[in-house]
């Protein structure tokens, strides 16, 4: 009896792992590949996940409704990453710790960039049916390293590493024109 329950348990685990396989349709996969090949898509975040702000007390009172220190709701908060050919337009709110410099008294505290990307690295993960795209952005205030992961179901994640601020992740959706 003990042996049979072990075998049954192993079979259930194997079957559940096989069921986790990607279920992307050919249409969804082609749409993703076309958007990346044309460098023509827009990412809008639904939430932000700042790193290393858990020790900041009182901050949770300033966050939008439905948010906590680990997961900030951005619905209704305008934000975007637009990629059109070689041009990148970034305007994302920033929640986190600034490590150096700053524009005290300025309303311009988010992550902003308009221009061309200096370096692009694009990789397709055939197992997960997603693209990972890396951008290196430089502006007069700071340098940004972006890693955007686009999935076939139009969900996406954006990781931003800044030369002046702590890392922040965004979760949202992407669309192509």
C-alpha positions as MATLAB code, in Angstrom:
seq = 'XXXXXXXXXXXXXXXXXXXXXXXXXXXXXXXXXXXXXXXXXXXXXXXXXXXXXXXXXXXXXXXXXXXXXXXXXXXXXXXXXXXXXXXXXXXXXXXXXXXXXXXXXXXXXXXXXXXXXXXXXXXXXXXXXXXXXXXXXXXXXXXXXXXXXXXXXXXXXXXXXXXXXXXXXXXXXXXXX';
ca = [
       0.000    0.000    0.000;
       2.818    2.431    0.910;
       4.626    1.693   -2.378;
       1.467    2.252   -4.450;
       0.795    5.643   -2.865;
       4.383    6.720   -3.626;
       4.068    5.681   -7.261;
       0.716    7.452   -7.523;
       2.235   10.602   -5.993;
       5.150   10.559   -8.468;
       2.786   10.057  -11.408;
       0.666   13.015  -10.280;
       3.768   15.224   -9.988;
       4.980   14.224  -13.466;
       1.557   14.838  -14.995;
       1.240   18.254  -13.358;
       4.695   19.268  -14.649;
       3.739   18.256  -18.176;
       0.514   20.238  -17.854;
       2.569   23.366  -17.072;
       3.888   23.397  -20.612;
       3.346   26.598  -22.579;
      -0.006   26.748  -24.315;
       0.771   29.615  -26.681;
      -1.015   29.485  -29.998;
       0.846   29.944  -33.259;
      -0.987   33.249  -33.789;
       0.133   34.583  -30.392;
       3.702   33.446  -30.993;
       3.785   35.047  -34.460;
       2.377   38.311  -33.053;
       5.126   38.355  -30.418;
       7.877   37.587  -32.939;
       6.602   40.241  -35.349;
       6.421   42.931  -32.632;
       9.999   42.210  -31.544;
      11.328   41.960  -35.110;
       9.733   45.307  -36.009;
      10.763   46.951  -32.709;
       7.253   48.274  -32.417;
       5.419   47.767  -29.112;
       4.282   49.491  -25.930;
       4.507   48.269  -22.330;
       2.163   49.620  -19.631;
       2.629   48.528  -16.023;
      -0.149   47.479  -13.660;
       2.120   47.212  -10.624;
       5.603   48.033   -9.380;
       7.817   45.987   -7.110;
      10.538   48.168   -5.599;
      13.565   46.548   -4.022;
      14.851   47.377   -0.549;
      12.180   49.704    0.814;
      10.812   47.303    3.434;
      12.828   49.058    6.172;
      11.327   52.478    5.449;
       8.634   53.071    8.057;
       5.607   55.227    7.362;
       5.918   54.908    3.605;
       2.978   52.513    3.343;
       0.657   55.415    4.242;
       1.704   57.273    1.069;
       1.114   54.415   -1.364;
      -1.940   54.060   -3.635;
      -4.960   52.073   -2.423;
      -4.443   48.316   -2.680;
      -0.670   48.618   -2.342;
       1.949   47.488    0.144;
       5.731   47.973    0.293;
       6.376   44.947   -1.928;
       3.630   45.467   -4.525;
       2.448   48.929   -5.587;
      -0.754   49.249   -7.623;
      -0.203   51.437  -10.726;
      -3.658   51.100  -12.295;
      -4.834   54.615  -13.125;
      -1.260   55.935  -12.895;
       0.001   56.881  -16.380;
       3.181   54.993  -17.293;
       4.742   53.502  -20.411;
       7.722   52.144  -22.252;
       7.268   52.685  -25.984;
       9.668   51.113  -28.473;
       9.425   52.360  -32.063;
      12.317   51.209  -34.249;
      15.443   52.661  -32.568;
      13.591   55.154  -30.369;
      12.632   54.494  -26.777;
      10.208   56.587  -24.741;
      10.159   55.740  -21.035;
       7.997   57.383  -18.382;
       7.567   55.228  -15.284;
       6.814   56.233  -11.682;
       9.599   55.353   -9.271;
       9.109   54.037   -5.746;
      12.306   53.254   -3.947;
      15.566   54.608   -2.626;
      17.710   57.127   -4.496;
      21.365   56.394   -3.776;
      23.007   59.552   -5.093;
      22.156   62.968   -6.367;
      18.650   64.088   -6.921;
      16.354   66.825   -7.976;
      14.961   68.010   -4.664;
      11.820   70.069   -4.973;
      11.202   68.891   -8.528;
       8.088   67.039   -9.641;
      10.265   65.044  -12.059;
      11.093   62.077   -9.822;
      10.117   59.180  -12.089;
      12.187   57.238  -14.589;
      12.182   59.185  -17.851;
      14.010   58.755  -21.145;
      13.426   59.829  -24.745;
      15.949   58.866  -27.382;
      17.824   55.980  -28.901;
      19.018   52.915  -27.047;
      22.780   52.453  -26.938;
      22.767   48.670  -26.892;
      20.098   46.080  -27.553;
      20.363   42.374  -26.786;
      17.386   40.229  -27.772;
      16.994   36.555  -26.844;
      14.123   34.182  -27.555;
      13.444   31.427  -25.005;
      11.850   28.593  -27.000;
      10.905   26.637  -23.857;
       8.931   29.508  -22.359;
       7.924   31.194  -25.638;
       9.115   34.616  -24.512;
      11.571   37.304  -25.537;
      14.052   38.961  -23.217;
      15.192   42.338  -24.519;
      17.940   44.389  -22.859;
      18.420   48.115  -23.354;
      21.140   50.431  -22.140;
      19.927   54.023  -21.771;
      22.019   57.067  -20.913;
      20.719   60.512  -20.116;
      22.334   63.474  -18.332;
      20.875   62.498  -14.951;
      21.520   58.721  -14.821;
      22.206   55.512  -16.724;
      19.510   52.847  -16.929;
      19.718   49.158  -17.784;
      16.326   47.754  -18.775;
      15.381   44.108  -19.156;
      11.965   43.662  -20.729;
      10.463   40.169  -20.948;
       7.513   39.814  -23.333;
       5.230   36.772  -23.127;
       2.847   35.413  -25.778;
      -0.241   36.166  -23.648;
       0.644   39.909  -23.809;
       1.905   40.006  -20.230;
       5.338   41.439  -19.586;
       7.859   42.302  -16.890;
      10.293   45.201  -16.865;
      13.368   45.282  -14.622;
      15.114   48.657  -14.272;
      18.609   48.980  -12.822;
      19.691   52.586  -12.328;
      23.080   54.152  -11.671;
      21.480   56.379   -9.004;
      18.538   54.419   -7.580;
      17.691   50.975   -6.275;
      16.346   48.379   -8.684;
      12.618   48.247   -9.411;
      10.472   45.725  -11.288;
       7.232   46.421  -13.140;
       4.549   43.933  -14.152;
       2.062   44.708  -16.874;
       0.927   44.198  -20.453;
       2.400   44.844  -23.876;
       0.682   45.666  -27.155;
       1.910   46.145  -30.690;
       0.545   48.530  -33.303;
];
